[in-house]
Amino acid sequence: MARTVASFIIVPNEYFPKIVKEGEGGDEKMPHIEIFSTISFFKNKLDGIDIRYINFPILFSGKSSISVFLRRLNHAEMALKIQELMFKFIIKSDCYIMYIPLWSENLGPSAKLAQLLKKSYPDSKMILMGPCCKLYPKEILTQFNIFDFIITSEPETALLKIISGTNIENIANIAYRKRKAVCVHKEKPLDLWNIKHKLDYCAHLSFLRKYKFPFPEFLYFETSRGCKYNCFFCSLLTARKLRFKKPGFVIKELGKIVKDSGIRNFYFVDNELNFDNKYLETLMDKIISARLNIRWSSYMVAKGLNERVLSKMHHAGCIHIRWGIETANPSRQRIISKRLDLNEVAAILKAARISGIRNQAAFTVGYPYECQLDVDLTTKFLENNRENLDCVNVYKFKPRRNSIVFRNPGAFGIEILSAQDSFWKDDMPFSETKGLDWHLKKGQQAYYAKILEERIKALNLKNIDPEIYFKRLL
């Protein structure tokens, strides 16, 4: 009996060889955690399956003969030649799973490759997954009818059921076309507490070994999915309900990755690692006892932490924390679910610095009805806490799809301009119903961001992407 073949593919973005980088998980050269969690799940559940994985951005930029050849072509010639080259590297599979890192720069090229594959292998399923797919499944399926399925949330069980031939009606976390309509099924989160599959990057490592490429400096890792907060602007790309793995399982998982790869640096992608301080301390104790000798970065909420816990984190290998502070205006903090106390935030930043951890803080500008006061308060906070900060990022407010403000914009005094909302770019146009229209609001966001960025520079703080800064620390 023939074995099922599933191919996971990352296609170069439309600007290749330029790497599009827009935040966590945006670098298409990195091994994306969703892909390898799914592959690990398959290995644990299915015996009769062959997994193929190919990361074309790495292959085409890392293999000098191909890279030099492509760079000699103009943009149109390069796009055509890339499609032809990719097709030569891909074997016949029962399903082709294409991953769109972030935002949608890989979507067009992925659709063109899917058309080539469908023409040669009409019975093969074309499947799309990734952050953009989760937010815009209907729009993508309407514009690109080549894809049989889109994964709208956690992919492990959905992909397994598609491959196993489960009745479509009984599969959660998918979208597909049914006659002329697009069906989007309900989301069902994975039970992380009872999972059996350990995160396995072996497919990526084997790919790198095959083409003699160096291993990455760090790998992504997660202890949890979901979030206990519900910030009004946030659109979680996993189910909202917070779920987490058993601490003992996390240690075995990390140990396996270190053993398989030799890599001891990890970028934790949890929405917040201190979702439960008792869990956090238990996990730190186990990491220390296991003597994993890892170094890692995590996202944390500046709340409920003290120097003792932070010192234990550093002892367990934490060298870098990304703090989502969002705003230094107390009245605006009350709107955000985390409701941070800025005095407590300052004390936690100091405790982390004393413990030997580098602090990277993120602020957002351009909230509805924001004014100069918000910028002044943030500037003052930066000045007062300069000695305990290493890197500061400024982002622009966007009422993401599925967020509280997106679902009920009137409650926040805004109107979302749906006609201008597009999956093609990381943008969400909105106007204040009793304030600025989108044209002026967008200008205000850029103006406030420039003020803060100039102040960050004047304070001699770094202002770079968290992943890049973590990589520099390594």
HELIX and SHEET records of a PDB file:
HELIX    1   1 ILE A   33  LYS A   45  1                                  13    
HELIX    2   2 PHE A   56  GLY A   62  1                                   7    
HELIX    3   3 SER A   64  ARG A   71  1                                   8    
HELIX    4   4 HIS A   75  PHE A   89  1                                  15    
HELIX    5   5 LEU A  107  SER A  120  1                                  14    
HELIX    6   6 PRO A  131  LEU A  135  1                                   5    
HELIX    7   7 PRO A  137  GLN A  143  1                                   7    
HELIX    8   8 PRO A  155  SER A  164  1                                  10    
HELIX    9   9 ILE A  168  ASN A  170  5                                   3    
HELIX   10  10 LEU A  192  ASN A  194  5                                   3    
HELIX   11  11 CYS A  202  LYS A  210  1                                   9    
HELIX   12  12 PRO A  247  SER A  261  1                                  15    
HELIX   13  13 ASN A  277  ALA A  290  1                                  14    
HELIX   14  14 GLU A  307  HIS A  315  1                                   9    
HELIX   15  15 PRO A  330  GLN A  333  1                                   4    
HELIX   16  16 LEU A  342  ILE A  354  1                                  13    
HELIX   17  17 GLN A  372  ASN A  384  1                                  13    
HELIX   18  18 ARG A  386  ASN A  388  5                                   3    
HELIX   19  19 ILE A  404  ARG A  407  1                                   4    
HELIX   20  20 PRO A  409  PHE A  412  5                                   4    
HELIX   21  21 SER A  418  GLN A  420  5                                   3    
HELIX   22  22 TRP A  438  ALA A  458  1                                  21    
HELIX   23  23 PRO A  466  LEU A  473  1                                   8    
SHEET    1   A 7 ILE A  49  ASN A  55  0                                        
SHEET    2   A 7 THR A   4  ILE A  10  1                                        
SHEET    3   A 7 CYS A  95  TYR A  99  1                                        
SHEET    4   A 7 LYS A 125  MET A 129  1                                        
SHEET    5   A 7 PHE A 149  ILE A 151  1                                        
SHEET    6   A 7 ILE A 174  LYS A 178 -1                                        
SHEET    7   A 7 ALA A 181  VAL A 184 -1                                        
SHEET    1   B 6 LEU A 219  PHE A 221  0                                        
SHEET    2   B 6 ASN A 265  PHE A 268  1                                        
SHEET    3   B 6 ARG A 295  MET A 300  1                                        
SHEET    4   B 6 CYS A 318  GLU A 326  1                                        
SHEET    5   B 6 ARG A 358  VAL A 365  1                                        
SHEET    6   B 6 CYS A 391  LYS A 396  1                                        
SHEET    1   C 2 SER A 224  ARG A 225  0                                        
SHEET    2   C 2 ARG A 243  PHE A 244 -1                                        
SHEET    1   D 2 ILE A 414  ILE A 416  0                                        
SHEET    2   D 2 PHE A 430  GLU A 432 -1                                        
END                                                                             
